Amino acid sequence: MVPLNSVLIGLGDSIGELIGSEELKILKTLGNTLSEQDSLVQLALNIHTPWGLLRSRDSRTLIINSLSKDDAEELALVIGLRYTENTPYKALRRLRLRKNSIKEENFFGFFGVSLPEEEESPIITETVQDISTMHGLFAHQRVALSKIENLLDNEGGRAVLHMPTGSGKTRTAMNLAAKHLNDNEKTVVIWLAHSEELCEQAAEEFEKTWSHLGNRELSLRRFFGPHEWKNTDDGIIIAGLSKLWHFVEKTETGLHLTAPNISLIIFDEAHQSIAQTFQLPVEIITTRNSKCKLLGLTATPGRTWNDIFEDEKLSEFYNRKKVSLEVEGYDSAIDFLIDEGYLSKPYFHPLEYTSSENYITEKSLQKSEGSSDFSTKLLKSLSKDGMRNAEIVLKARDLILRDHQRILIFAINVQHARSLSSILNFHNFNSDVITGQTDPVTRKRAIERFKQEGGEARILCNYGVLTTGFDAPKTSAAIIARPTESLVLYSQMVGRVIRGPKVKGTKEAEIWTVVDTNLPGFGDLVEGFTNWDDVW
């Protein structure tokens, strides 16, 4: 082996032939000395590269001719070249080397040069390329968003967005919030919800939405649970209704100082917005900023089952402006969502029970003043009915035996939820209980266990917590043991169990409703979605 550098140094003045006459003229013009052979060799290598010199027939001929006879014979031997003449020079000069071949690799190796790394083939981009979004909206959500924007911008600044549970109203509304913040520098959106679960769900959704759609850094403020109020001039505030109400009652500042900067209020579960208590924060904001817009979100745009006066009040509060999910070719958006896999196909079953006791009487059916649902006394009697509870436990066992892995039970009251969960655990079923009295750490762990995929079947007994703000897509069955005359509440309970396969849920869902003799019942999910159309 003879290093190429050594061969080039041995060329003497002939190195000029490799450098090139024009390049030599430039060097002379600039006053460079041409006596330093090492520098001239390096210049030739820089101009042509070692591979270029060995691949060019002219420079290769010059290099071969400079080899001693012994070196030339060794080179011929290395590359397997046969020759008939006394020396191999002529054969080496006629040599043809296929680029990147074994013979070329051996030829280069003789001079201590490795084959160059192959250049990657240029990537030819597609003429037409489909680009997916990281946190985009489905077509039906985009249509709803466009319509609600038009109402808020051009028709009075108040409207309700009516989309069934599972159709993505939170994501759609957060898309609107992000767009509003992008279009308005130094402004505040406030999101109002009644439970910590709903608030945290909203905060997480905004964080994801803004990270993909936002145009600047801004503040996400939590004001629920343990979080305290912070004045904000640019960003979004996620506020719990009860906490905000007590805050407003205690201080004349806080919300009053931030209110002029608030340009959009989004009221989750809009049917609660006409409660006198919760109207106050809205009135403070809209009084301080008359241009502030108000968007209500709901899966069920009414407050009651049969009180048209209350439903009218809600409609008037939002200027009788409502956008419902509409899909061309479908009479019902629910049917579309089920067909496309956004919602699971719900199968409603009555779990009929006739009590042998006489606590369901005309008097017990009378409602307490200010209440639109069954009396506390009647509900307490139902919750203590042992035979009724046995039917609920047997149905839960039946669902597990039929391979339902995640089952929700909606109990009548706190003690009812605890009793049912205890009995289920006694019979070796995995059951947790969650109520408003459950401490946050225990609640969080129970929900995480229930949401975790795989493992043994689990049952979650709850009261007053998981009707909203809870998303466990793999839940495939529910037992509604809590009688109610509120279609809003009933629809919310049903909504917890109908996440479809397109949103990582189940294809079908079973809803078993305990039907007590002489207590009012309900229609199906479609009826719940369209019940209040006449008052808008």
C-alpha positions as CSV (number, residue, x, y, z in Angstrom):
1,M,0.0,0.0,0.0
2,V,1.2,3.5,-0.9
3,P,-0.5,6.5,0.8
4,L,-2.0,8.8,-1.8
5,N,-0.4,11.8,-0.1
6,S,3.0,10.3,-0.5
7,V,2.4,9.6,-4.2
8,L,1.4,13.2,-4.8
9,I,4.4,14.6,-3.0
10,G,6.6,12.4,-5.2
11,L,5.1,14.0,-8.3
12,G,7.3,17.1,-7.9
13,D,6.4,19.9,-10.4
14,S,3.9,17.6,-12.0
15,I,1.5,18.4,-9.1
16,G,0.7,21.5,-11.1
17,E,-1.0,19.4,-13.7
18,L,-3.5,18.2,-11.0
19,I,-4.0,21.7,-9.6
20,G,-4.7,23.3,-13.0
21,S,-3.0,26.0,-15.0
22,E,-5.6,28.7,-14.2
23,E,-5.4,28.0,-10.4
24,L,-1.6,28.3,-10.6
25,K,-1.9,31.7,-12.3
26,I,-4.1,32.9,-9.5
27,L,-1.5,31.7,-6.9
28,K,1.3,33.5,-8.8
29,T,-0.7,36.7,-9.1
30,L,-1.3,36.7,-5.4
31,G,2.4,36.3,-4.8
32,N,2.2,32.7,-3.4
33,T,5.3,30.6,-3.5
34,L,5.0,27.4,-5.4
35,S,8.0,25.7,-3.8
36,E,6.2,24.1,-0.8
37,Q,5.2,20.7,-2.1
38,D,3.1,19.8,0.9
39,S,0.9,22.9,0.5
40,L,0.4,22.2,-3.2
41,V,-0.6,18.6,-2.5
42,Q,-3.1,19.7,0.0
43,L,-4.5,22.3,-2.5
44,A,-4.9,19.6,-5.1
45,L,-6.7,17.3,-2.7
46,N,-9.0,20.2,-1.6
47,I,-9.8,21.1,-5.2
48,H,-10.5,17.6,-6.4
49,T,-10.9,15.4,-3.3
50,P,-9.0,12.1,-3.0
51,W,-11.9,10.2,-4.7
52,G,-12.0,12.7,-7.6
53,L,-8.3,12.3,-8.3
54,L,-8.5,8.5,-8.3
55,R,-11.7,8.4,-10.5
56,S,-10.5,10.9,-13.1
57,R,-8.7,9.0,-15.9
58,D,-6.2,11.9,-16.5
59,S,-5.1,12.3,-12.9
60,R,-5.2,8.6,-12.3
61,T,-2.8,8.1,-15.3
62,L,-0.4,10.6,-13.8
63,I,-0.6,8.9,-10.4
64,I,-0.1,5.4,-11.9
65,N,2.9,6.5,-14.0
66,S,4.6,7.8,-10.9
67,L,4.5,4.5,-9.1
68,S,7.6,2.3,-8.9
69,K,7.5,-1.0,-10.7
70,D,7.1,-2.9,-7.5
71,D,4.2,-0.7,-6.3
72,A,2.5,-1.0,-9.7
73,E,2.7,-4.8,-9.6
74,E,1.4,-4.9,-6.1
75,L,-1.5,-2.6,-7.1
76,A,-2.4,-5.0,-10.0
77,L,-2.3,-7.9,-7.6
78,V,-4.5,-6.1,-5.1
79,I,-7.2,-5.4,-7.7
80,G,-6.9,-8.8,-9.5
81,L,-5.7,-7.3,-12.7
82,R,-4.0,-9.6,-15.2
83,Y,-1.5,-8.3,-17.8
84,T,0.7,-9.8,-20.5
85,E,3.3,-7.0,-20.8
86,N,6.5,-7.0,-18.8
87,T,5.0,-4.3,-16.5
88,P,1.4,-3.6,-15.4
89,Y,1.5,0.1,-16.3
90,K,-0.4,-0.1,-19.6
91,A,-3.0,-2.4,-18.1
92,L,-3.5,-0.1,-15.2
93,R,-3.9,2.9,-17.4
94,R,-6.6,1.1,-19.4
95,L,-8.3,0.1,-16.2
96,R,-12.0,0.9,-15.9
97,L,-13.5,1.0,-12.4
98,R,-17.2,0.8,-11.8
99,K,-18.2,3.3,-9.2
100,N,-18.5,1.8,-5.7
101,S,-17.5,-1.7,-6.9
102,I,-15.4,-4.1,-5.0
103,K,-12.5,-3.5,-7.5
104,E,-12.7,0.3,-7.0
105,E,-12.8,-0.2,-3.2
106,N,-9.6,-2.3,-3.4
107,F,-8.0,0.3,-5.8
108,F,-8.8,3.1,-3.4
109,G,-7.6,1.0,-0.4
110,F,-4.2,0.6,-2.0
111,F,-3.7,4.4,-1.7
112,G,-5.2,4.4,1.8
113,V,-8.5,6.0,0.7
114,S,-11.9,4.8,1.7
115,L,-14.9,4.9,-0.6
116,P,-16.9,8.1,0.0
117,E,-20.2,7.7,1.8
118,E,-23.0,7.4,-0.7
119,E,-25.1,10.4,-1.0
120,E,-28.7,9.8,-0.2
121,S,-31.1,10.0,-3.1
122,P,-32.9,13.4,-3.0
123,I,-36.3,13.2,-1.5
124,I,-38.9,14.1,-4.1
125,T,-41.9,15.7,-2.3
126,E,-45.4,14.8,-3.3
127,T,-47.3,17.1,-5.7
128,V,-50.3,16.9,-3.5
129,Q,-49.9,16.2,0.2
130,D,-52.6,15.7,2.8
131,I,-51.6,17.4,6.1
132,S,-53.4,16.3,9.3
133,T,-54.1,18.5,12.2
134,M,-52.8,17.8,15.7
135,H,-55.9,19.0,17.5
136,G,-58.5,19.6,14.8
137,L,-62.2,19.4,14.7
138,F,-64.5,16.9,12.9
139,A,-66.7,18.3,10.1
140,H,-69.8,18.5,12.2
141,Q,-67.9,20.4,14.9
142,R,-66.6,22.9,12.3
143,V,-70.1,23.6,11.0
144,A,-71.4,24.2,14.6
145,L,-68.4,26.4,15.3
146,S,-69.0,28.5,12.2
147,K,-72.7,29.0,13.1
148,I,-72.1,29.9,16.7
149,E,-69.4,32.4,15.7
150,N,-71.8,34.1,13.4
151,L,-74.5,34.4,16.1
152,L,-72.1,35.8,18.6
153,D,-70.6,38.3,16.2
154,N,-73.7,39.5,14.4
155,E,-76.8,38.7,16.4
156,G,-76.6,40.1,19.9
157,G,-73.6,38.5,21.4
158,R,-75.5,35.7,23.2
159,A,-76.2,32.2,22.1
160,V,-76.3,28.5,23.2
161,L,-74.3,25.8,21.5
162,H,-76.4,22.6,21.8
163,M,-74.4,19.4,21.1
164,P,-75.2,15.9,22.5
165,T,-72.8,14.4,25.1
166,G,-69.9,12.8,23.3
167,S,-70.1,15.0,20.2
168,G,-67.2,17.2,21.3
169,K,-68.9,20.5,22.6
170,T,-66.0,21.2,25.0
171,R,-63.4,20.9,22.2
172,T,-65.5,22.9,19.8
173,A,-66.0,25.7,22.4
174,M,-62.3,25.7,23.3
175,N,-61.5,26.1,19.6
176,L,-63.7,29.1,19.6
177,A,-62.0,30.4,22.8
178,A,-58.6,30.0,21.1
179,K,-59.7,31.8,18.0
180,H,-61.2,34.6,20.1
181,L,-57.9,35.0,22.0
182,N,-55.9,34.9,18.8
183,D,-58.0,37.7,17.3
184,N,-57.9,39.9,20.4
185,E,-54.6,40.8,22.0
186,K,-54.7,41.5,25.8
187,T,-58.1,40.0,26.5
188,V,-59.6,37.5,28.9
189,V,-62.0,34.5,28.4
190,I,-63.7,33.2,31.5
191,W,-65.0,29.6,31.5
192,L,-67.6,28.8,34.2
193,A,-68.5,25.3,35.3
194,H,-70.1,23.9,38.5
195,S,-67.8,21.0,39.4
196,E,-64.1,20.6,39.9
197,E,-64.1,17.7,37.4
198,L,-65.7,19.9,34.7
199,C,-63.2,22.7,35.5
200,E,-60.1,20.5,35.3
201,Q,-61.4,18.9,32.1
202,A,-61.8,22.4,30.6
203,A,-58.3,23.4,31.7
204,E,-56.7,20.3,30.2
205,E,-58.6,20.8,26.9
206,F,-57.6,24.5,26.7
207,E,-53.9,23.6,27.3
208,K,-54.0,21.1,24.4
209,T,-55.9,23.4,22.1
210,W,-53.8,26.5,22.7
211,S,-50.5,24.6,22.4
212,H,-51.6,23.8,18.8
213,L,-53.6,26.8,17.8
214,G,-52.3,29.7,20.0
215,N,-50.3,32.6,18.6
216,R,-48.7,33.8,21.8
217,E,-47.9,32.9,25.4
218,L,-50.7,33.7,27.8
219,S,-52.1,32.7,31.2
220,L,-54.3,29.7,32.1
221,R,-55.7,30.5,35.5
222,R,-57.5,27.9,37.6
223,F,-60.0,29.2,40.2
224,F,-61.6,26.1,41.7
225,G,-60.8,23.7,44.4
226,P,-57.6,24.8,46.2
227,H,-56.7,27.4,43.6
228,E,-56.9,31.1,44.5
229,W,-57.9,34.2,42.4
230,K,-55.2,35.9,40.4
231,N,-56.0,39.1,38.4
232,T,-55.4,38.4,34.7
233,D,-55.2,40.7,31.7
234,D,-54.5,38.2,29.0
235,G,-55.6,34.6,28.9
236,I,-58.3,32.3,30.2
237,I,-59.8,31.8,33.7
238,I,-61.4,28.5,34.5
239,A,-63.7,29.2,37.4
240,G,-65.9,27.0,39.6
241,L,-69.3,28.6,40.0
242,S,-69.7,28.1,43.7
243,K,-66.2,29.4,44.4
244,L,-66.7,32.4,42.2
245,W,-70.0,33.2,43.8
246,H,-68.5,33.2,47.3
247,F,-65.5,35.2,46.1
248,V,-67.9,37.9,44.6
249,E,-69.8,38.0,47.8
250,K,-66.7,38.5,49.9
251,T,-64.8,41.1,47.9
252,E,-65.7,44.2,45.9
253,T,-62.5,43.9,43.9
254,G,-61.2,40.7,42.2
255,L,-63.8,40.0,39.5
256,H,-64.8,43.6,39.3
257,L,-61.2,44.6,38.4
258,T,-60.7,41.9,35.8
259,A,-64.3,42.2,34.3
260,P,-63.4,45.1,31.9
261,N,-60.8,42.8,30.2
262,I,-63.2,39.9,29.9
263,S,-64.6,39.8,26.4
264,L,-66.1,36.3,26.3
265,I,-67.9,34.2,28.9
266,I,-68.4,30.5,28.2
267,F,-70.9,28.9,30.6
268,D,-70.7,25.1,30.7
269,E,-74.0,23.4,31.4
270,A,-75.8,26.5,30.4
271,H,-79.1,25.4,32.1
272,Q,-77.6,26.5,35.4
273,S,-76.8,30.1,34.2
274,I,-80.3,31.4,35.0
275,A,-80.1,30.3,38.6
276,Q,-80.2,33.6,40.5
277,T,-77.0,32.8,42.4
278,F,-75.0,32.2,39.3
279,Q,-76.3,35.1,37.3
280,L,-74.5,37.6,39.5
281,P,-70.9,36.9,38.1
282,V,-72.3,37.2,34.6
283,E,-74.1,40.5,35.4
284,I,-70.9,41.9,37.0
285,I,-68.9,41.2,33.9
286,T,-71.5,42.3,31.3
287,T,-72.1,45.5,33.2
288,R,-68.4,46.4,33.3
289,N,-68.0,45.4,29.7
290,S,-71.2,45.7,27.7
291,K,-69.5,44.2,24.6
292,C,-68.7,41.0,26.3
293,K,-70.1,37.9,24.5
294,L,-71.9,35.0,26.3
295,L,-71.8,31.5,25.1
296,G,-73.8,28.7,26.8
297,L,-72.9,25.1,26.3
298,T,-75.3,22.2,26.8
299,A,-76.2,18.7,25.8
300,T,-79.8,19.4,27.0
301,P,-80.9,23.1,26.5
302,G,-83.6,23.2,29.2
303,R,-83.8,23.1,32.9
304,T,-86.8,20.8,33.5
305,W,-88.9,18.0,32.2
306,N,-92.2,19.9,31.9
307,D,-91.8,23.5,33.3
308,I,-92.2,25.6,30.2
309,F,-91.7,28.8,32.2
310,E,-88.2,27.8,33.3
311,D,-87.3,26.7,29.8
312,E,-88.5,30.0,28.4
313,K,-86.4,31.9,30.9
314,L,-83.3,30.1,29.7
315,S,-84.2,30.8,26.1
316,E,-84.7,34.5,26.8
317,F,-81.4,34.7,28.7
318,Y,-79.6,33.7,25.5
319,N,-81.7,35.9,23.2
320,R,-83.5,32.8,21.8
321,K,-80.3,32.1,19.8
322,K,-79.3,28.5,19.7
323,V,-77.1,26.4,17.4
324,S,-77.8,22.7,17.4
325,L,-75.8,20.0,15.8
326,E,-77.3,19.4,12.3
327,V,-76.1,16.9,9.7
328,E,-77.4,16.8,6.2
329,G,-79.3,13.6,5.5
330,Y,-80.2,13.0,9.1
331,D,-83.3,14.0,11.0
332,S,-81.4,13.5,14.2
333,A,-77.8,14.4,15.0
334,I,-77.8,11.5,17.5
335,D,-78.4,9.0,14.7
336,F,-75.5,10.5,12.7
337,L,-73.2,10.4,15.7
338,I,-74.1,6.7,16.3
339,D,-73.7,5.7,12.7
340,E,-70.3,7.4,12.4
341,G,-69.0,5.9,15.7
342,Y,-68.8,9.1,17.7
343,L,-71.4,7.7,20.1
344,S,-72.0,4.1,21.0
345,K,-75.4,2.6,20.2
346,P,-77.4,2.8,23.4
347,Y,-79.8,0.1,24.4
348,F,-82.3,1.2,27.0
349,H,-83.8,-1.4,29.3
350,P,-86.2,-0.9,32.2
351,L,-85.3,-2.6,35.5
352,E,-88.8,-2.8,36.8
353,Y,-89.4,-3.0,40.5
354,T,-92.6,-3.0,42.5
355,S,-92.2,-2.3,46.2
356,S,-94.2,-4.3,48.7
357,E,-94.0,-1.4,51.0
358,N,-96.3,1.6,50.9
359,Y,-93.9,4.6,50.9
360,I,-94.9,5.6,47.3
361,T,-98.1,7.5,48.0
362,E,-99.8,10.5,46.5
363,K,-98.4,12.5,49.4
364,S,-94.8,11.3,49.0
365,L,-95.0,12.3,45.3
366,Q,-95.7,15.9,46.3
367,K,-92.6,18.0,45.7
368,S,-90.9,20.2,48.2
369,E,-91.2,24.0,47.7
370,G,-88.6,25.2,45.2
371,S,-87.8,21.7,44.0
372,S,-88.7,20.2,40.6
373,D,-87.7,16.6,41.6
374,F,-88.9,13.9,44.0
375,S,-88.9,14.7,47.7
376,T,-85.9,13.8,49.8
377,K,-88.1,11.7,52.0
378,L,-89.3,9.6,49.1
379,L,-85.8,9.1,47.7
380,K,-84.5,8.1,51.2
381,S,-87.2,5.4,51.4
382,L,-86.3,4.1,48.0
383,S,-82.6,4.0,48.9
384,K,-83.3,1.8,51.9
385,D,-85.5,-0.7,50.2
386,G,-83.5,-4.0,50.5
387,M,-85.3,-5.8,47.7
388,R,-84.8,-2.9,45.3
389,N,-81.1,-2.8,46.1
390,A,-80.8,-6.6,45.6
391,E,-82.2,-6.1,42.1
392,I,-79.5,-3.5,41.4
393,V,-76.7,-5.8,42.6
394,L,-78.0,-8.7,40.6
395,K,-78.1,-6.6,37.5
396,A,-74.5,-5.5,38.1
397,R,-73.5,-9.1,38.5
398,D,-75.3,-10.0,35.3
399,L,-73.5,-7.3,33.3
400,I,-70.1,-8.5,34.6
401,L,-70.9,-12.0,33.6
402,R,-71.8,-10.8,30.1
403,D,-68.3,-9.3,29.9
404,H,-68.9,-5.6,30.7
405,Q,-65.6,-4.4,32.1
406,R,-66.6,-0.9,33.3
407,I,-70.0,-0.2,34.9
408,L,-71.4,3.0,36.4
409,I,-74.1,2.9,39.0
410,F,-75.9,6.2,39.8
411,A,-77.2,6.0,43.3
412,I,-80.0,7.9,45.1
413,N,-77.9,9.5,47.8
414,V,-74.5,9.2,49.6
415,Q,-75.5,6.4,51.9
416,H,-77.1,4.5,49.0
417,A,-73.8,4.7,47.0
418,R,-71.8,3.4,50.0
419,S,-74.3,0.6,50.7
420,L,-74.3,-0.7,47.1
421,S,-70.5,-0.5,46.8
422,S,-70.1,-2.3,50.1
423,I,-72.4,-5.2,49.1
424,L,-70.7,-5.5,45.7
425,N,-67.3,-5.8,47.4
426,F,-68.7,-8.3,49.9
427,H,-69.6,-10.5,46.9
428,N,-66.0,-10.1,45.5
429,F,-66.7,-7.5,42.8
430,N,-64.3,-4.6,42.4
431,S,-66.3,-1.6,43.4
432,D,-65.4,2.0,44.4
433,V,-67.7,4.7,45.7
434,I,-67.5,8.4,44.9
435,T,-69.7,11.1,46.4
436,G,-69.4,14.8,47.1
437,Q,-68.1,13.8,50.5
438,T,-65.2,11.7,49.2
439,D,-61.9,13.4,49.8
440,P,-60.1,14.5,46.6
441,V,-57.2,12.0,46.9
442,T,-59.5,9.0,47.3
443,R,-61.8,10.3,44.5
444,K,-58.9,10.8,42.1
445,R,-57.5,7.3,42.8
446,A,-60.9,5.7,42.3
447,I,-61.5,7.4,39.0
448,E,-58.0,6.5,37.8
449,R,-58.6,2.8,38.6
450,F,-61.8,2.9,36.8
451,K,-60.4,4.6,33.7
452,Q,-57.4,2.3,33.5
453,E,-57.8,-0.1,30.6
454,G,-57.5,-3.9,31.1
455,G,-57.5,-5.8,34.3
456,E,-60.6,-7.1,36.1
457,A,-64.1,-5.7,35.7
458,R,-64.8,-2.6,37.9
459,I,-67.9,-0.9,39.1
460,L,-68.1,2.7,40.2
461,C,-71.0,3.7,42.5
462,N,-71.5,7.4,42.7
463,Y,-73.9,10.1,43.8
464,G,-73.8,13.7,42.6
465,V,-70.3,13.6,41.1
466,L,-70.0,11.8,37.8
467,T,-73.0,13.2,35.9
468,T,-70.8,15.7,34.2
469,G,-67.0,16.3,33.8
470,F,-66.3,12.6,33.8
471,D,-64.9,10.8,30.7
472,A,-64.2,7.0,30.8
473,P,-64.7,6.0,27.2
474,K,-64.5,2.2,27.9
475,T,-67.6,2.4,30.2
476,S,-70.1,0.1,28.4
477,A,-73.0,-0.1,30.9
478,A,-74.8,2.0,33.4
479,I,-77.5,1.3,36.1
480,I,-79.5,4.4,36.8
481,A,-80.9,3.7,40.2
482,R,-81.7,7.3,41.0
483,P,-85.2,8.3,39.9
484,T,-85.5,11.8,38.6
485,E,-88.0,14.0,36.8
486,S,-85.1,16.1,35.4
487,L,-84.5,15.2,31.8
488,V,-81.3,17.2,32.0
489,L,-80.0,15.0,34.9
490,Y,-81.1,11.8,33.2
491,S,-79.5,12.8,29.9
492,Q,-76.2,13.6,31.7
493,M,-76.2,10.2,33.4
494,V,-76.8,8.5,30.1
495,G,-74.0,10.6,28.5
496,R,-71.4,9.1,30.7
497,V,-71.7,5.7,29.0
498,I,-72.1,6.4,25.3
499,R,-68.6,7.3,24.0
500,G,-68.3,5.6,20.6
501,P,-65.3,3.8,19.0
502,K,-64.2,6.9,17.0
503,V,-63.4,8.6,20.3
504,K,-61.9,5.4,21.9
505,G,-65.1,4.3,23.4
506,T,-67.4,1.3,22.8
507,K,-69.6,0.3,19.9
508,E,-72.6,-0.4,22.1
509,A,-73.8,0.5,25.6
510,E,-76.5,-0.8,27.9
511,I,-78.5,1.6,30.1
512,W,-80.6,0.0,32.7
513,T,-83.0,2.3,34.4
514,V,-84.7,1.3,37.7
515,V,-88.4,1.9,37.0
516,D,-90.4,2.2,40.2
517,T,-94.2,1.7,40.0
518,N,-96.1,5.0,39.8
519,L,-93.0,7.1,39.2
520,P,-92.6,9.0,35.9
521,G,-90.3,7.6,33.3
522,F,-88.5,9.0,30.3
523,G,-88.2,8.5,26.5
524,D,-85.1,7.7,24.6
525,L,-82.0,9.7,24.0
526,V,-83.3,11.4,20.8
527,E,-86.3,12.7,22.7
528,G,-84.0,14.2,25.3
529,F,-82.0,16.0,22.6
530,T,-85.0,17.6,21.0
531,N,-87.3,18.2,24.0
532,W,-86.9,22.0,24.2
533,D,-86.8,23.0,20.5
534,D,-90.2,24.6,20.9
535,V,-89.0,27.3,23.3
536,W,-86.0,28.5,21.1
